[in-house]
Amino acid sequence: MAGKVKRALIDKILTLPRPNSIYVFYIIHVYIYASSLPNIFATDLDNLVNIFEAYTTEKRDEFVKKCLPLYKSALTGDWKTAQNVINEDANVVHASITEGGETALHIAAAGKNIHFVEKLISKMDNHLETTNRKGNTALCFAAAEGNLRIVELMIQANNTLPTICGPNGVKPIYMAASLGHRDIVNCLYPSDFNTWPREERAQILTACIASGLFDVALKMIREDNKILPIQDGNNETALNVLVSMSSAFASCNEAATSFSSAKELLKCILKFLSYANEMEVSNLISKCPELVLEAARLGNTEFLVMLLQHFPDLIWTADSLNRSIFHLAILYRHRDIFNLIYEVDSIRSFLTSKRDQDDNNMLHLAAKLPPQNELDMVSGAALQMQRELLWFMEVRKIVQPSYRNMKNTEGETPADVFTKEHASLMLKGQKWMTGTATASMVVATIIASVVFTSIFTVPGGINEKGVPNMSSHKPFMKFFYLSEAIALFSSLTSILMFLSILTSRYAERDFLHSLPLKLMIGVTTLIVSLGTMALAFCSAIFLSYHQGFPWIHFLLGVFSIVPLLCFLLKFHLLRDVICSTYDARIMFRHQNRLFN
């Protein structure tokens, strides 16, 4: 009968106007399921509904008076107001005050109000295990937010809280691991962790790896490496997650500790695979070829190298289209992985002879346009085109001569594929190059005009005999004229370089050396002309106002350099051109990594 009555009350609530959704849930959770209503289960349903309607007005006022102020206090950390509410009704401290079923402690834990939480815990007695509608305790909220002090306070009050599962059966330590809160994970890490089910530990392990908590993951594996072959809820093992962490293995990673921990973790896993019973890790070893290919696609060079060092035969791995790791490295433009081919001279010809199902060889793949994110590694469409030509020419060197003009199933040679795939990029490169040259030439022309005019204007003027008044300051006069001459000649050189760019034929090969070299010379001379013009101005100021205050000369000199500095800081074009052009000399080379 009680269940029937409760169902009728819920149905009635759903038909009533909802003045406040939080209030409605509060009524259901506290006054129905906590059995706060009078013992009226023997009455008929009509009378019961009438009683409930009488309660709504009264309880709504009670909610506004008690629960709402407590909710606001928990959000803001106002303990004084909260204490007044709790003193009036002690039961409100463990009541659900939100539509999601959260108590004041849930709200305060999420809001990181440490003092408020500490006071509230002292008032809650044995109600710390109260969960919301989704099954989260307040500790789950604190663990997710990453507030170590609040987590410690809750555990001190109730040391069973870390073992209470939240949504989907996961514990607070998993929530903290998923969000990368290392301190919280270490705090919640139990002494009897090895007694937990392996499936649960494997899930926490993969969460730690995905969040970059490699030191914690390493600790778990060293305690029990038998969890390595176990899959988590997403059917992934530790190796599956680790292969996707390319950034963690980058040698230029700012977090050197993270880089070291990631390598140490992978070493530990591979050592386990090398010495473990084959039956225990058969499913994991069987996935190694797939992991090698995935590492090649993602550009995780360190992972790939370490895997090949332990299992050299994996170098022959090919995907479903018969593409090796080197084919994938070319396709996705992963230079460091491609450079490994220079370390396997004895089998290079066999690896480069592979063709995919469409009869595309390595050079066909080099002719294809790479993913956009790889193109964006180089700024400017013209420099991107240059990088693509460098890749094509390098791969052309290592394939068999007969492959250079070999046709695929569509009857296209590698050169045909390159022209077709890069037609749009070449047009963008031409537009980018002409736009850059036009804008730069305007600046160079203005500098040349100013310098040409000012070179005939003697600082300080001349006397009636035609002798410069500042002839006594010969060093500064020489410096002025020298600066003016350099500025004029460099600006004229810059104009000529940009003019030759504008009149270029823009053939594919022009993007390899000719256009980048002209652009580099043009930009360099433009910067030189701008700098020497500023120096000429400084010397002219000194010659004209040498009898003034010295600090004025200093300030004028400093401010004359400001435009040049701003130009250099904002104008990265020269750096990009130089790096793109001369990086090619060391771009493809033997790095002695695979068997070192």
PyMOL commands that set and color helices and strands:
alter all, ss='L'
color gray80, all
select helices_A, chain A and resi 2-15+21-32+45-76+79-88+90-94+104-110+114-123+138-145+148-157+161-163+167-169+172-178+182-188+193-195+198-210+214-223+225-227+238-243+246-249+256-275+282-285+288-298+301-310+312-316+325-331+335-343+345-352+362-367+372-375+381-398+401-403+414-421+423-454+474-502+508-511+514-544+550-570+573-582+584-587
alter helices_A, ss='H'
color red, helices_A
deselect
rebuild
show_as cartoon
